[in-house]
Amino acid sequence: MGPSRDPLRITHYPLRETGGFQQRTVSLISLGCPRTLVDSELYLGRLARAGFQVVDEVEGSDTVLINTCSFIQESIQESIDTVLRAVALKKQGKVKAVIVGGCLVQRFKQSLIAELPDVDGFVGVDGFEDIETVVQRALHGERPQHLRPRPRLPHRGRRVERSPLTPPHYAYLKISEGCLKGCSFCVIPKIKGPLSSRPLEAVVDEARQLVEERGVRELIVVGQDTSDYGVDLYRRARTPELLGRLGRIEGLRWIRLLYCHPRGITGELIEAIRDEPAVCKYLDMAIEHADDAVLQRMNRGITQAMLRERIEALRAAIPGIALRTSIIVGFPGETEEAFSRLLAFLRDIQFERLGAFRYSHEEGSAAFRFPDQVPDAVKEERFDRLMRLQQEIAAAVNARSVGGTSEVLIDEPDPGDPRQFVGRTRADCPEVDGVVYVHSRAPLAPGTFVPVRITDSYEYDLVGTAIVSDSPGTGSLFPGVVR
């Protein structure tokens, strides 16, 4: 798994250089998923353009902006704890103002504002156009509150100002907000509304901007449900067309698609993943469960047989595709028999990548009032059983790579070993999947694509050696490495 982050410090790449006058400084804590991270980059981009100096350290900054998550109870608690820690710093005189934004504010609105009297300002899920004003007013002793019913997304013709929070060689590209599916466990539609897609041309323009100005080599496409992209604007999903358009951007090497609903896996989408060279043969497709009764109560609109059909179609059309999925254990009414059917399905399908969650009892979701809630101890026991199974599956999947050669994108040097570097294959997404520990006799810069012979494997990670060929150099650090 990727390195953990201290929630009171997030690395910013790079700092904006300004001068000639005394600037106000702003720091940011971004919690939650990559969609929130994109929002955080938009906040910082707006603030930097308005003349604020963005700094890495929370302590000593004039303002700390906390972009929160509230998808499940665990993320709510993390968000609240982080806000309280920032408020404590303010009381110690180490920051001047604390601004809270994002999903937590949008979900709980006035009740949250009343519960956090020491917070100096609030913005909801769409505070991009207001953030400079909110920060300025907070620093002048006001307590501004900016809440809108749903996000406004950047459209074509408007330059997208994002101040990067990822290394320069990869970036997340958000193509939509909201969702049409209405899963009974989920509160996202109540926070962000129904599906709101960005126009295709606006998405392509931003992608080209990221490649040309930031040097991005890998784009990771995100949304609440990327398989539905465009349905609201064009009356049909245009995800396949989007992948093709992105694939024609010069300099872009990898395109990775996250957060697809299984119902959106069409023949056209499969063909786009198969036929477009830049699209990684990797797909994130959350199944959530595999027992038909549980799937029905979840309002997933799919059965185990339909899941099998889509998975078989993907693997038949795209040999070697890496499938990532997400599972919820302990959903209301999940019996031991239903859970056993889930385990049997996972054992049979052998997902290459998997994340699991214990069901979170979320007020405002349809499932909140469902009978037969599963005790926490049972959820924990089932979670452990599922993850032990997936550990065995992942170890077997990784072992098949030993002895072969993979293209690896280098993310960073290993701080503990000058001859070791950390990278990823096409089958690995940043932060959520495994890594490759690459041994090399020459330094490898982040953003470099390296052929690596895999020599060993662990449950989730691989070990390998960079291959140096005798062919002429290609502008890389040493022959045989592609920049």
Backbone torsions as a table, in degrees:
resi	resn	phi	psi	omega
1	MET	NA	160.9	-178.5
2	GLY	-72.0	165.8	-178.8
3	PRO	-65.8	145.5	178.4
4	SER	-78.0	158.6	-179.6
5	ARG	-117.9	139.5	170.1
6	ASP	-69.2	122.4	-176.4
7	PRO	-65.9	-7.4	175.5
8	LEU	-107.4	15.3	173.3
9	ARG	-153.5	128.6	176.5
10	ILE	-133.7	131.2	-177.4
11	THR	-70.9	136.6	-178.5
12	HIS	-114.1	130.5	-177.4
13	TYR	-121.7	119.7	-26.2
14	PRO	-95.9	177.9	175.3
15	LEU	-76.3	143.2	175.5
16	ARG	-74.4	133.0	178.0
17	GLU	-91.8	125.2	176.2
18	THR	-142.3	167.9	-179.8
19	GLY	-172.2	-179.2	176.0
20	GLY	93.6	-12.0	178.9
21	PHE	-156.8	162.1	179.5
22	GLN	-75.1	117.7	-176.3
23	GLN	-97.7	152.7	165.6
24	ARG	-81.1	141.8	-179.9
25	THR	-106.5	149.0	179.3
26	VAL	-138.1	137.1	174.2
27	SER	-118.4	164.5	-175.5
28	LEU	-140.6	141.2	171.6
29	ILE	-118.2	118.7	-178.4
30	SER	-108.9	119.5	-178.9
31	LEU	-110.6	157.4	173.9
32	GLY	92.1	-148.1	-166.5
33	CYS	-90.5	174.9	176.8
34	PRO	-59.4	-27.4	176.8
35	ARG	-63.1	-40.2	175.9
36	THR	-66.6	-36.8	179.0
37	LEU	-60.9	-40.8	176.4
38	VAL	-60.5	-44.5	177.9
39	ASP	-59.4	-40.9	-179.9
40	SER	-63.1	-39.6	176.9
41	GLU	-64.0	-36.7	177.3
42	LEU	-66.2	-42.2	176.2
43	TYR	-57.5	-50.3	-177.1
44	LEU	-65.1	-37.0	177.8
45	GLY	-61.4	-43.6	178.1
46	ARG	-63.9	-43.8	-178.3
47	LEU	-66.8	-40.3	178.4
48	ALA	-63.7	-42.2	178.9
49	ARG	-64.6	-30.5	179.9
50	ALA	-79.9	-1.6	175.6
51	GLY	104.6	0.4	175.4
52	PHE	-75.9	147.6	174.1
53	GLN	-95.5	120.9	179.2
54	VAL	-84.3	127.0	-178.4
55	VAL	-123.6	156.4	-177.7
56	ASP	-76.7	-40.4	-171.6
57	GLU	-87.2	133.3	176.5
58	VAL	-68.0	-50.4	-178.9
59	GLU	-63.7	128.0	179.8
60	GLY	96.3	-11.9	177.9
61	SER	-80.5	152.3	177.7
62	ASP	-67.1	-44.4	-177.2
63	THR	-130.7	138.1	169.5
64	VAL	-114.1	127.3	177.0
65	LEU	-105.2	124.4	-179.7
66	ILE	-110.6	113.5	177.9
67	ASN	-95.4	114.3	-164.6
68	THR	-100.1	168.8	174.8
69	CYS	-126.9	147.6	177.7
70	SER	-144.3	32.0	-175.6
71	PHE	-66.5	-44.1	179.0
72	ILE	-135.6	170.9	-175.9
73	GLN	-58.6	-37.5	-179.9
74	GLU	-61.6	-42.1	-179.9
75	SER	-72.8	-32.9	175.4
76	ILE	-61.6	-46.3	-179.1
77	GLN	-64.3	-41.2	177.6
78	GLU	-61.4	-42.3	-179.9
79	SER	-62.7	-47.0	-178.6
80	ILE	-64.6	-43.5	179.1
81	ASP	-60.3	-40.6	-179.9
82	THR	-66.3	-41.2	176.9
83	VAL	-61.4	-44.3	-178.9
84	LEU	-65.2	-35.0	176.3
85	ARG	-66.6	-39.0	178.3
86	ALA	-67.8	-39.8	176.8
87	VAL	-61.6	-38.6	177.3
88	ALA	-62.2	-38.6	176.9
89	LEU	-64.2	-38.3	178.2
90	LYS	-63.6	-41.9	-179.8
91	LYS	-65.8	-25.6	176.6
92	GLN	-85.4	-0.4	179.6
93	GLY	80.4	15.8	-176.1
94	LYS	-92.9	-14.2	167.9
95	VAL	-140.9	157.1	-177.5
96	LYS	-93.8	-35.5	-175.7
97	ALA	-144.7	145.3	177.6
98	VAL	-119.0	122.2	177.6
99	ILE	-113.2	132.8	178.8
100	VAL	-114.8	130.4	-178.6
101	GLY	-135.5	175.1	170.7
102	GLY	94.3	-154.8	-168.5
103	CYS	-65.3	-36.8	-179.8
104	LEU	-60.5	-43.7	179.6
105	VAL	-66.7	-44.7	-177.8
106	GLN	-64.3	-36.6	-176.3
107	ARG	-74.0	-42.7	-171.6
108	PHE	-106.0	-13.5	170.7
109	LYS	44.2	-122.1	-170.1
110	GLN	-63.0	-32.1	178.2
111	SER	-64.1	-38.5	177.6
112	LEU	-68.2	-43.7	-180.0
113	ILE	-59.1	-40.0	178.7
114	ALA	-67.8	-33.6	-176.8
115	GLU	-79.3	-14.4	-176.6
116	LEU	-123.3	69.0	-175.6
117	PRO	-66.6	-19.8	-178.3
118	ASP	-88.1	-3.5	175.0
119	VAL	-81.1	138.1	-170.3
120	ASP	-91.9	-12.2	179.7
121	GLY	-171.1	156.0	-176.7
122	PHE	-136.3	139.6	171.0
123	VAL	-135.2	144.8	-179.3
124	GLY	-85.9	-151.8	-176.1
125	VAL	-73.5	-9.1	177.0
126	ASP	-133.0	77.5	178.2
127	GLY	-109.8	12.7	-172.0
128	PHE	-60.9	-43.4	-176.5
129	GLU	-77.7	-12.1	-176.1
130	ASP	-110.2	-7.7	-165.5
131	ILE	-63.0	-37.7	179.9
132	GLU	-62.9	-42.6	-179.9
133	THR	-65.3	-42.1	179.7
134	VAL	-59.9	-46.6	-178.2
135	VAL	-65.2	-45.7	-179.7
136	GLN	-60.8	-44.9	-178.9
137	ARG	-66.2	-37.9	178.5
138	ALA	-63.7	-40.2	179.7
139	LEU	-68.9	-18.9	177.4
140	HIS	-96.6	13.5	172.6
141	GLY	90.4	2.9	175.4
142	GLU	-84.5	176.5	178.8
143	ARG	-132.1	72.8	-173.5
144	PRO	-70.4	150.0	177.9
145	GLN	-136.1	116.8	-179.7
146	HIS	-121.9	108.6	-179.8
147	LEU	-130.0	131.2	174.6
148	ARG	-120.3	159.2	-176.5
149	PRO	-68.4	-26.3	-179.1
150	ARG	-160.1	162.5	-176.3
151	PRO	-67.3	151.7	166.7
152	ARG	-108.9	124.9	-175.3
153	LEU	-101.4	149.0	179.7
154	PRO	-61.2	134.8	178.8
155	HIS	-110.1	171.9	-177.0
156	ARG	-62.9	146.9	178.2
157	GLY	91.6	-13.6	177.7
158	ARG	-106.8	121.7	-179.5
159	ARG	-65.5	132.8	-179.0
160	VAL	-91.5	111.6	179.3
161	GLU	-91.2	109.3	177.2
162	ARG	-126.7	130.2	176.8
163	SER	-100.7	113.9	-163.1
164	PRO	-66.3	138.3	174.1
165	LEU	-115.7	8.4	173.6
166	THR	-117.9	163.6	172.2
167	PRO	-56.9	156.7	-173.2
168	PRO	-62.4	-21.4	-171.5
169	HIS	-86.8	-9.0	172.9
170	TYR	-140.4	154.8	-179.2
171	ALA	-152.1	154.2	174.1
172	TYR	-92.1	140.9	-179.5
173	LEU	-121.2	108.2	-177.7
174	LYS	-88.8	123.0	-174.1
175	ILE	-105.2	-12.0	-177.9
176	SER	-163.3	166.0	170.6
177	GLU	-127.2	165.2	175.1
178	GLY	69.4	178.5	-172.7
179	CYS	-155.1	149.2	178.9
180	LEU	-101.1	-8.5	-164.8
181	LYS	-78.2	-38.9	177.5
182	GLY	71.9	41.2	176.1
183	CYS	-61.7	139.9	-170.7
184	SER	-70.0	-18.0	-178.7
185	PHE	-91.6	-5.9	-164.7
186	CYS	-108.9	138.6	177.5
187	VAL	-107.6	3.1	-176.0
188	ILE	-57.3	-45.7	178.9
189	PRO	-59.1	-29.6	178.2
190	LYS	-75.3	-24.4	178.3
191	ILE	-86.0	-45.8	-170.4
192	LYS	-114.6	-1.3	175.6
193	GLY	82.7	-173.6	178.4
194	PRO	-72.1	176.0	-177.9
195	LEU	-54.8	131.7	175.1
196	SER	-135.5	99.0	-177.1
197	SER	-87.2	147.9	170.9
198	ARG	-81.6	146.1	175.8
199	PRO	-56.4	143.3	-175.8
200	LEU	-56.8	-43.4	-178.6
201	GLU	-63.1	-35.3	178.9
202	ALA	-66.3	-39.7	178.9
203	VAL	-64.8	-45.8	-179.2
204	VAL	-64.7	-40.2	178.1
205	ASP	-60.0	-44.8	-179.8
206	GLU	-66.2	-40.2	178.4
207	ALA	-59.9	-44.7	179.5
208	ARG	-63.0	-39.5	177.8
209	GLN	-61.1	-43.5	179.6
210	LEU	-62.9	-39.5	-179.0
211	VAL	-71.0	-45.9	-174.3
212	GLU	-74.3	-37.4	-173.6
213	GLU	-97.0	-32.3	-177.4
214	ARG	-101.6	-17.3	-177.3
215	GLY	80.0	27.1	-178.5
216	VAL	-65.9	132.9	176.9
217	ARG	-107.3	-22.2	179.6
218	GLU	-127.9	124.8	174.6
219	LEU	-108.4	132.2	-179.9
220	ILE	-112.6	111.2	-172.5
221	VAL	-84.5	124.4	-176.2
222	VAL	-132.5	157.9	175.8
223	GLY	-177.5	176.3	176.1
224	GLN	-66.1	-41.4	176.0
225	ASP	-145.3	95.7	-174.3
226	THR	-70.0	-21.5	180.0
227	SER	-71.8	-17.3	177.8
228	ASP	-95.1	3.2	-174.0
229	TYR	-52.6	128.4	175.1
230	GLY	93.2	-11.8	-176.6
231	VAL	-59.5	-38.9	-178.4
232	ASP	-72.5	-31.9	-178.1
233	LEU	-89.8	-38.6	-169.5
234	TYR	-117.6	1.4	-179.4
235	ARG	64.6	16.3	173.5
236	ARG	-160.0	155.0	178.1
237	ALA	-71.9	133.9	-179.9
238	ARG	-118.4	21.3	177.7
239	THR	-58.5	-45.0	178.7
240	PRO	-58.8	-43.8	179.1
241	GLU	-64.1	-40.0	178.5
242	LEU	-59.8	-45.2	179.3
243	LEU	-59.2	-41.1	178.0
244	GLY	-63.7	-41.6	179.2
245	ARG	-66.2	-41.9	178.4
246	LEU	-64.1	-36.9	-178.4
247	GLY	-64.7	-16.1	179.8
248	ARG	-92.5	1.2	178.7
249	ILE	-76.6	121.3	-177.3
250	GLU	-65.8	133.2	178.7
251	GLY	95.8	-13.0	179.3
252	LEU	-88.8	121.0	-174.5
253	ARG	-98.3	-40.4	-177.4
254	TRP	-125.9	139.8	171.6
255	ILE	-127.9	127.0	-175.1
256	ARG	-122.3	132.8	-175.7
257	LEU	-107.8	120.6	179.0
258	LEU	-111.7	160.6	165.5
259	TYR	64.7	47.6	173.6
260	CYS	-91.1	140.7	170.2
261	HIS	-83.8	138.6	-178.7
262	PRO	-55.7	-31.5	179.8
263	ARG	-65.1	-20.7	-178.9
264	GLY	-91.2	3.3	179.7
265	ILE	-82.3	92.4	-178.3
266	THR	-99.3	167.5	175.5
267	GLY	-59.2	-36.8	179.6
268	GLU	-65.4	-40.5	178.7
269	LEU	-67.7	-42.0	178.2
270	ILE	-59.5	-42.5	179.4
271	GLU	-64.3	-37.4	179.3
272	ALA	-65.3	-41.9	177.8
273	ILE	-66.1	-40.3	-178.4
274	ARG	-68.7	-42.5	-166.9
275	ASP	-92.6	-21.7	-177.9
276	GLU	-87.9	113.3	-175.0
277	PRO	-57.3	-35.1	-176.4
278	ALA	-76.5	-18.8	-179.2
279	VAL	-77.2	122.6	179.4
280	CYS	-62.4	139.3	176.9
281	LYS	-79.6	72.2	-171.2
282	TYR	-154.3	138.1	177.9
283	LEU	-145.9	129.5	174.6
284	ASP	-94.3	114.6	-174.8
285	MET	-139.2	101.7	-176.1
286	ALA	-76.2	120.3	176.0
287	ILE	-92.2	-26.6	179.3
288	GLU	70.2	-39.1	177.5
289	HIS	-164.4	176.8	179.0
290	ALA	-137.7	5.3	174.6
291	ASP	-92.0	129.3	-173.4
292	ASP	-60.3	-39.8	-179.3
293	ALA	-66.0	-41.6	178.3
294	VAL	-67.0	-43.2	178.1
295	LEU	-58.7	-38.6	178.7
296	GLN	-65.9	-44.2	179.0
297	ARG	-66.4	-29.2	175.9
298	MET	-73.8	-11.4	-176.2
299	ASN	60.3	44.8	-179.3
300	ARG	-85.4	-16.1	177.4
301	GLY	67.4	29.7	-176.8
302	ILE	-153.2	157.0	177.8
303	THR	-117.9	170.4	177.8
304	GLN	-61.5	-39.1	179.6
305	ALA	-61.5	-39.5	178.9
306	MET	-68.9	-36.2	175.5
307	LEU	-62.0	-46.2	178.9
308	ARG	-58.9	-42.1	-178.6
309	GLU	-60.0	-44.5	-179.0
310	ARG	-69.6	-40.3	179.3
311	ILE	-65.3	-43.0	177.9
312	GLU	-62.3	-39.9	179.0
313	ALA	-64.4	-42.0	178.5
314	LEU	-62.1	-48.6	-176.2
315	ARG	-72.3	-29.7	177.2
316	ALA	-70.7	-40.3	-177.5
317	ALA	-80.0	-29.8	-173.8
318	ILE	-129.8	78.7	179.8
319	PRO	-56.8	134.7	179.0
320	GLY	85.5	3.0	178.8
321	ILE	-61.3	140.3	175.3
322	ALA	-95.5	119.1	-179.6
323	LEU	-104.0	124.1	174.2
324	ARG	-105.3	140.9	176.2
325	THR	-139.6	170.0	175.7
326	SER	-127.4	145.0	-176.8
327	ILE	-129.0	142.1	170.8
328	ILE	-111.2	124.8	175.5
329	VAL	-106.1	149.7	176.9
330	GLY	80.5	22.6	176.1
331	PHE	-64.2	147.6	-179.0
332	PRO	-51.0	130.2	-179.9
333	GLY	85.0	-0.2	177.2
334	GLU	-70.6	108.3	178.6
335	THR	-84.0	171.2	176.1
336	GLU	-62.7	-35.4	178.6
337	GLU	-66.3	-41.0	178.9
338	ALA	-64.6	-41.8	178.9
339	PHE	-65.5	-38.8	177.7
340	SER	-62.6	-37.8	176.6
341	ARG	-65.1	-36.2	175.6
342	LEU	-62.2	-48.0	179.8
343	LEU	-60.7	-41.3	179.7
344	ALA	-63.4	-39.8	178.2
345	PHE	-63.4	-46.1	-179.9
346	LEU	-64.4	-38.6	178.3
347	ARG	-63.6	-35.6	-179.1
348	ASP	-77.2	-44.5	-175.2
349	ILE	-75.3	-38.5	179.2
350	GLN	60.2	62.6	175.1
351	PHE	-59.9	136.1	179.5
352	GLU	-68.9	-32.3	-179.3
353	ARG	-136.6	141.7	-177.7
354	LEU	-154.1	138.7	170.6
355	GLY	-122.2	145.3	-177.5
356	ALA	-128.2	149.9	-180.0
357	PHE	-135.2	143.8	169.5
358	ARG	-79.8	135.5	-179.2
359	TYR	-54.5	132.7	179.6
360	SER	-108.3	125.8	-174.4
361	HIS	-80.6	90.5	-169.7
362	GLU	-100.2	117.0	175.5
363	GLU	-62.5	135.3	-176.4
364	GLY	101.8	-17.6	174.7
365	SER	-87.6	156.9	179.0
366	ALA	-63.0	-34.3	-176.4
367	ALA	-74.6	-9.7	-177.8
368	PHE	-59.2	-34.0	-176.8
369	ARG	-99.8	7.5	179.8
370	PHE	-66.4	144.2	173.4
371	PRO	-74.9	176.5	174.8
372	ASP	60.2	45.1	173.6
373	GLN	-63.7	139.0	-176.5
374	VAL	-86.4	131.2	179.7
375	PRO	-59.5	148.8	-178.5
376	ASP	-58.2	-38.8	-179.1
377	ALA	-63.3	-36.6	177.7
378	VAL	-69.8	-41.5	175.8
379	LYS	-56.6	-45.5	-177.1
380	GLU	-63.6	-43.3	-179.1
381	GLU	-64.8	-41.2	178.8
382	ARG	-68.9	-39.0	176.2
383	PHE	-58.3	-45.8	-179.7
384	ASP	-63.0	-41.9	179.1
385	ARG	-63.6	-42.8	-179.7
386	LEU	-64.2	-44.4	-177.5
387	MET	-69.7	-31.0	174.6
388	ARG	-64.9	-40.5	176.7
389	LEU	-63.1	-46.9	-178.1
390	GLN	-66.2	-31.4	176.2
391	GLN	-61.7	-41.2	177.3
392	GLU	-64.6	-43.7	179.9
393	ILE	-63.4	-46.4	-178.5
394	ALA	-63.1	-38.7	178.9
395	ALA	-63.6	-41.3	178.7
396	ALA	-66.6	-40.5	177.9
397	VAL	-61.6	-47.2	-179.0
398	ASN	-65.1	-37.2	-178.8
399	ALA	-60.6	-29.1	179.3
400	ARG	-68.3	-17.4	-180.0
401	SER	-82.7	-18.8	-175.4
402	VAL	-64.7	131.6	-178.1
403	GLY	95.6	-15.4	178.9
404	GLY	-96.1	-178.8	-179.7
405	THR	-121.3	135.6	179.7
406	SER	-130.0	146.8	170.5
407	GLU	-78.6	128.5	-175.7
408	VAL	-123.0	132.5	173.6
409	LEU	-93.3	118.8	-178.1
410	ILE	-76.8	127.5	179.0
411	ASP	-97.1	-39.8	-174.7
412	GLU	-166.7	157.6	171.4
413	PRO	-74.3	153.8	174.5
414	ASP	-81.1	115.9	-176.0
415	PRO	-62.7	-20.0	-178.2
416	GLY	-94.6	-4.1	-176.1
417	ASP	-150.8	111.4	-176.2
418	PRO	-66.1	-14.6	179.5
419	ARG	-106.3	14.9	178.5
420	GLN	-126.7	141.1	-177.5
421	PHE	-131.7	154.8	-176.8
422	VAL	-111.6	126.4	-179.5
423	GLY	-143.5	-171.1	-178.1
424	ARG	-140.8	150.2	170.5
425	THR	-87.5	176.2	174.8
426	ARG	-60.8	-20.9	-176.9
427	ALA	-87.5	8.6	-174.3
428	ASP	-132.3	121.4	176.6
429	CYS	-89.9	145.0	178.3
430	PRO	-56.2	144.9	172.6
431	GLU	74.9	-38.0	-172.8
432	VAL	-103.1	-20.5	-178.5
433	ASP	-111.8	-175.1	-178.1
434	GLY	-77.6	-178.9	179.8
435	VAL	-131.2	170.4	172.8
436	VAL	-117.1	125.1	174.8
437	TYR	-89.8	112.5	-171.3
438	VAL	-105.3	121.1	173.8
439	HIS	-88.6	134.2	-178.2
440	SER	-149.0	140.1	178.0
441	ARG	-82.2	-11.4	177.0
442	ALA	-120.9	152.6	-179.6
443	PRO	-66.7	145.4	178.8
444	LEU	-120.2	121.1	-178.3
445	ALA	-80.1	143.9	172.7
446	PRO	-55.3	139.7	-176.5
447	GLY	92.0	-1.5	178.5
448	THR	-87.4	138.0	174.0
449	PHE	-96.4	125.2	-171.8
450	VAL	-128.2	132.1	169.5
451	PRO	-74.4	128.5	-173.9
452	VAL	-128.9	129.9	172.3
453	ARG	-86.6	122.1	-176.5
454	ILE	-80.4	124.3	-175.3
455	THR	-111.9	-17.9	-178.3
456	ASP	-158.7	164.5	-179.9
457	SER	-145.5	151.9	172.2
458	TYR	-117.6	-168.7	-179.8
459	GLU	-60.5	-42.5	-175.2
460	TYR	-123.1	-15.3	-174.8
461	ASP	-119.2	163.5	178.6
462	LEU	-121.8	160.5	175.6
463	VAL	-127.2	139.2	-179.9
464	GLY	-157.5	177.4	-179.4
465	THR	-124.0	131.0	178.2
466	ALA	-62.9	137.2	-179.1
467	ILE	-94.4	127.3	177.0
468	VAL	-109.1	117.1	-179.9
469	SER	-93.4	173.0	177.8
470	ASP	-96.3	6.9	-178.8
471	SER	-74.4	160.9	179.4
472	PRO	-59.1	153.3	-179.7
473	GLY	-63.8	156.2	-178.2
474	THR	-123.8	32.1	-178.0
475	GLY	80.9	10.8	-177.8
476	SER	-97.3	-178.9	-178.3
477	LEU	-67.1	-32.8	172.0
478	PHE	-152.4	159.9	-174.6
479	PRO	-55.2	140.9	176.6
480	GLY	94.3	-3.5	179.9
481	VAL	-111.7	131.3	-178.2
482	VAL	-100.1	128.5	177.7
483	ARG	-82.6	NA	NA
